Amino acid sequence: MAASIGDVRDDVDAIHNAETAVGGVLDRLSYSAEYGYGSTAEAISDIRTSRRHADLALAAAAIGNAVMAAKHEAQAIDADSDAARMLTRAEGHGDDLLDGLQAAAALVDGALGNAKSVVALDDSSPAAAIHGKIAAQAEALQEYAQRVEEIRTRLRGSRDPTELQVAADHFVALRHDLDEGMGRAQEIASDSLDYNSRL
């Protein structure tokens, strides 16, 4: 080992701390993805309800039943208002996801810098393996962020249930991704502890 054990341990400790923090961020974001799905699914239901009442209002008006037409029109407006509220909530979860992923990416970027230092100080296989896992983690976070951008694009100003269902499906897939990412962060944190104990 070309450098002091203390130098290596400092970097490995920094990796462990960063990855522990990343795991916590991704755990929280997993719930944001779940709530985003729920809000989007509720919005889809509300939009369909609004359209159904709008159609019933037209049908009632066509046969001269003004009272029923007014009733269904009011219900259509209420359901559309509910949809707008749910979509605003879903967009908020999307914003939280993007902000959280940016924070996680900054932590991973720092950990990657520490891992490069470790490899430069100690070119053993464990050091290289940790570096490789963190590099892969950084790429995965970029993919998660791209999925969030896709969600946000489909949510923004949309009243198309088909488009919104795609966004909902992305929320579900993202939650699975985040759970896997959390496991990856925990694995790297554990690897860094094991590595540190062998120094």
C-alpha positions as CSV (number, residue, x, y, z in Angstrom):
1,M,0.0,0.0,0.0
2,A,1.6,3.2,-1.2
3,A,-0.1,5.5,1.4
4,S,-0.8,5.3,5.1
5,I,-3.7,3.2,6.3
6,G,-5.1,6.3,7.9
7,D,-5.5,8.0,4.5
8,V,-7.3,5.0,3.1
9,R,-9.5,4.7,6.1
10,D,-10.6,8.3,5.9
11,D,-11.8,7.8,2.3
12,V,-13.5,4.5,3.1
13,D,-15.2,6.1,6.1
14,A,-16.4,8.9,3.8
15,I,-17.8,6.3,1.4
16,H,-19.6,4.5,4.2
17,N,-21.2,7.8,5.5
18,A,-22.2,8.9,2.0
19,E,-23.7,5.5,1.1
20,T,-25.6,5.4,4.3
21,A,-27.1,8.8,3.6
22,V,-27.9,7.7,0.0
23,G,-29.8,4.7,1.3
24,G,-31.9,7.0,3.6
25,V,-32.7,9.4,0.7
26,L,-33.7,6.6,-1.6
27,D,-35.9,5.0,1.1
28,R,-37.8,8.3,1.5
29,L,-38.1,8.8,-2.2
30,S,-39.6,5.3,-2.5
31,Y,-42.6,6.6,-0.5
32,S,-42.8,9.7,-2.7
33,A,-43.0,7.4,-5.8
34,E,-45.8,5.4,-4.1
35,Y,-47.7,8.6,-3.2
36,G,-47.2,9.9,-6.7
37,Y,-48.7,6.8,-8.1
38,G,-51.7,7.1,-5.8
39,S,-52.3,10.7,-6.7
40,T,-52.1,10.0,-10.4
41,A,-54.4,7.0,-10.2
42,E,-56.9,9.1,-8.3
43,A,-56.7,11.9,-10.9
44,I,-57.4,9.4,-13.7
45,S,-60.5,8.2,-11.8
46,D,-61.7,11.7,-11.2
47,I,-61.2,12.7,-14.9
48,R,-63.2,9.7,-16.0
49,T,-65.9,10.6,-13.5
50,S,-66.0,14.1,-14.7
51,R,-66.4,13.1,-18.3
52,R,-69.1,10.6,-17.5
53,H,-71.1,13.3,-15.7
54,A,-70.5,15.7,-18.6
55,D,-71.9,13.2,-21.0
56,L,-74.9,12.6,-18.7
57,A,-75.5,16.4,-18.5
58,L,-75.6,16.6,-22.3
59,A,-78.0,13.7,-22.5
60,A,-80.3,15.2,-19.9
61,A,-80.2,18.6,-21.7
62,A,-81.0,16.9,-25.0
63,I,-84.3,15.5,-23.5
64,G,-85.1,18.8,-21.8
65,N,-84.4,17.7,-18.3
66,A,-82.7,20.9,-17.1
67,V,-82.6,19.9,-13.4
68,M,-80.7,16.6,-14.1
69,A,-78.4,18.4,-16.6
70,A,-77.5,21.0,-14.0
71,K,-76.9,18.3,-11.4
72,H,-74.5,16.3,-13.7
73,E,-72.8,19.4,-14.9
74,A,-72.0,20.4,-11.2
75,Q,-70.7,16.9,-10.5
76,A,-68.5,17.1,-13.6
77,I,-67.0,20.3,-12.4
78,D,-66.4,19.0,-8.9
79,A,-64.7,15.8,-10.3
80,D,-62.6,17.9,-12.6
81,S,-61.5,20.1,-9.6
82,D,-60.6,16.9,-7.7
83,A,-58.5,15.7,-10.6
84,A,-56.7,19.1,-10.8
85,R,-55.9,18.8,-7.1
86,M,-54.6,15.3,-7.4
87,L,-52.5,16.2,-10.4
88,T,-51.0,19.1,-8.5
89,R,-50.2,16.7,-5.7
90,A,-48.6,14.2,-8.1
91,E,-46.5,16.9,-9.7
92,G,-45.3,17.9,-6.2
93,H,-44.2,14.3,-5.6
94,G,-42.4,14.4,-8.9
95,D,-40.6,17.6,-7.8
96,D,-39.7,15.9,-4.5
97,L,-38.3,12.9,-6.4
98,L,-36.2,15.0,-8.7
99,D,-34.8,17.1,-5.8
100,G,-34.0,14.0,-3.8
101,L,-32.3,12.3,-6.7
102,Q,-30.1,15.3,-7.2
103,A,-29.2,15.2,-3.5
104,A,-28.4,11.5,-3.8
105,A,-26.4,12.1,-7.0
106,A,-24.3,14.7,-5.2
107,L,-23.6,12.2,-2.3
108,V,-22.6,9.5,-4.8
109,D,-20.4,11.9,-6.7
110,G,-18.5,12.6,-3.5
111,A,-18.3,8.8,-2.7
112,L,-17.0,8.2,-6.2
113,G,-14.2,10.7,-5.7
114,N,-13.3,9.0,-2.4
115,A,-13.4,5.6,-4.2
116,K,-11.0,6.9,-6.9
117,S,-8.7,8.1,-4.1
118,V,-8.8,4.7,-2.4
119,V,-8.0,2.9,-5.7
120,A,-5.1,5.3,-6.2
121,L,-3.8,4.6,-2.7
122,D,-4.6,0.9,-2.7
123,D,-5.0,-1.0,-6.0
124,S,-6.4,-4.1,-4.3
125,S,-9.4,-5.9,-5.7
126,P,-11.8,-4.9,-2.9
127,A,-11.0,-1.2,-3.5
128,A,-11.6,-1.6,-7.3
129,A,-14.9,-3.5,-6.6
130,I,-16.2,-0.7,-4.4
131,H,-15.3,1.9,-7.0
132,G,-17.0,-0.1,-9.7
133,K,-20.2,-0.4,-7.7
134,I,-20.3,3.3,-7.0
135,A,-19.8,4.1,-10.7
136,A,-22.7,1.9,-11.6
137,Q,-24.8,3.5,-8.9
138,A,-24.1,6.9,-10.4
139,E,-25.4,5.7,-13.8
140,A,-28.5,4.2,-12.2
141,L,-29.4,7.5,-10.5
142,Q,-29.2,9.3,-13.8
143,E,-31.6,6.8,-15.2
144,Y,-34.0,7.3,-12.3
145,A,-33.9,11.1,-12.9
146,Q,-34.7,10.6,-16.6
147,R,-37.8,8.5,-15.5
148,V,-38.9,11.3,-13.2
149,E,-38.5,13.8,-16.1
150,E,-40.7,11.6,-18.2
151,I,-43.3,11.5,-15.4
152,R,-43.3,15.3,-15.0
153,T,-43.7,15.8,-18.8
154,R,-46.7,13.5,-18.9
155,L,-48.3,15.1,-15.8
156,R,-47.9,18.7,-16.8
157,G,-51.3,20.0,-17.9
158,S,-52.6,16.7,-19.1
159,R,-56.2,15.5,-18.9
160,D,-55.6,12.4,-21.0
161,P,-56.1,9.2,-19.0
162,T,-53.9,7.3,-21.3
163,E,-51.0,9.7,-20.9
164,L,-51.5,9.8,-17.1
165,Q,-51.6,6.0,-16.9
166,V,-48.1,6.0,-18.4
167,A,-47.0,8.4,-15.7
168,A,-48.6,6.2,-13.0
169,D,-46.8,3.2,-14.4
170,H,-43.5,5.1,-14.3
171,F,-44.2,5.9,-10.6
172,V,-44.6,2.2,-9.9
173,A,-41.4,1.2,-11.8
174,L,-39.5,4.0,-10.2
175,R,-40.5,2.8,-6.7
176,H,-39.0,-0.6,-7.6
177,D,-35.9,1.1,-8.9
178,L,-35.5,3.1,-5.8
179,D,-35.9,0.1,-3.5
180,E,-33.2,-1.7,-5.5
181,G,-31.0,1.5,-5.4
182,M,-31.4,1.6,-1.6
183,G,-30.3,-2.0,-1.4
184,R,-27.3,-1.2,-3.6
185,A,-26.3,1.7,-1.3
186,Q,-26.6,-0.5,1.8
187,E,-24.4,-3.1,0.1
188,I,-21.7,-0.6,-0.7
189,A,-21.9,0.8,2.8
190,S,-21.4,-2.8,4.1
191,D,-18.6,-3.5,1.7
192,S,-16.8,-0.3,2.9
193,L,-17.1,-1.5,6.5
194,D,-15.7,-4.9,5.6
195,Y,-12.9,-3.3,3.7
196,N,-12.1,-1.0,6.5
197,S,-11.9,-3.8,9.0
198,R,-9.3,-5.6,6.9
199,L,-6.9,-2.7,6.7
